[in-house]
């Protein structure tokens, strides 16, 4: 707000010297505005400090959990709040961060589901 008022006063004085002569000094207008904001506006926006709740990330929609079953991959529908904590496993980075992870799991499960061991996606990831 203060920047806008300062801009207005500077432009008013530059564009029309007659109006510029009747305007109060810019510093006075800025100080009056600052005082008004401090006394009348800011008190309405004061917030009581509240204890914050920790963030909980819950994936939206339907969740399918892919996991290694010792032979290959398996999957099951699970409640989305199942992921409120994460178990660390040696394969975590490989499963999540590389092309072979979820891509390989999805193909394995879909090939088994379709009973078509040549199944592949139309478009590569």
TAKAPE-V420119 format. One record per residue. N is the residue number from 1. RES is the residue in one letter. OMEGA is omega in whole degrees, -180 to 180 (NA if undefined). NEAR is the number of other C-alpha atoms within 12 Angstrom. Layout:
n,res,omega,near
N,RES,OMEGA,NEAR
N,RES,OMEGA,NEAR
//
This chain:
n,res,omega,near
1,X,-178,14
2,X,177,20
3,X,179,15
4,X,180,15
5,X,178,23
6,X,178,22
7,X,180,18
8,X,-178,22
9,X,179,27
10,X,-180,23
11,X,179,17
12,X,179,22
13,X,-179,20
14,X,-174,14
15,X,-176,14
16,X,-177,15
17,X,179,14
18,X,178,11
19,X,180,17
20,X,-179,18
21,X,-178,16
22,X,178,13
23,X,175,20
24,X,177,19
25,X,-178,20
26,X,-179,25
27,X,178,18
28,X,-180,16
29,X,179,23
30,X,180,22
31,X,179,18
32,X,-179,18
33,X,179,21
34,X,178,20
35,X,179,15
36,X,180,16
37,X,-180,17
38,X,-174,15
39,X,-173,14
40,X,-172,14
41,X,-176,13
42,X,180,13
43,X,180,12
44,X,-177,11
45,X,178,11
46,X,-179,11
47,X,172,8
48,X,178,9
49,X,-180,6
50,X,176,6
51,X,-178,6
52,X,176,8
53,X,179,6
54,X,-180,7
55,X,174,7
56,X,179,13
57,X,179,13
58,X,180,16
59,X,179,16
60,X,173,13
61,X,179,11
62,X,-179,14
63,X,174,17
64,X,-180,22
65,X,175,24
66,X,179,25
67,X,177,26
68,X,-177,24
69,X,180,13
70,X,179,7
71,X,-178,9
72,X,179,17
73,X,172,24
74,X,179,24
75,X,177,22
76,X,173,18
77,X,-180,15
78,X,173,16
79,X,-176,16
80,X,179,19
81,X,175,19
82,X,-176,20
83,X,179,17
84,X,173,14
85,X,-176,11
86,X,174,11
87,X,178,11
88,X,178,11
89,X,-180,12
90,X,-177,10
91,X,-174,16
92,X,-178,17
93,X,180,14
94,X,-178,18
95,X,-172,23
96,X,-167,19
97,X,-177,12
98,X,-178,15
99,X,-176,16
100,X,-175,18
101,X,-176,23
102,X,179,28
103,X,180,23
104,X,-180,27
105,X,-180,29
106,X,-180,30
107,X,180,30
108,X,-178,29
109,X,-180,28
110,X,176,22
111,X,178,19
112,X,-179,19
113,X,-177,15
114,X,-174,14
115,X,179,12
116,X,-174,13
117,X,172,13
118,X,-179,13
119,X,173,17
120,X,179,20
121,X,177,14
122,X,-179,7
123,X,178,6
124,X,-179,10
125,X,NA,14
//
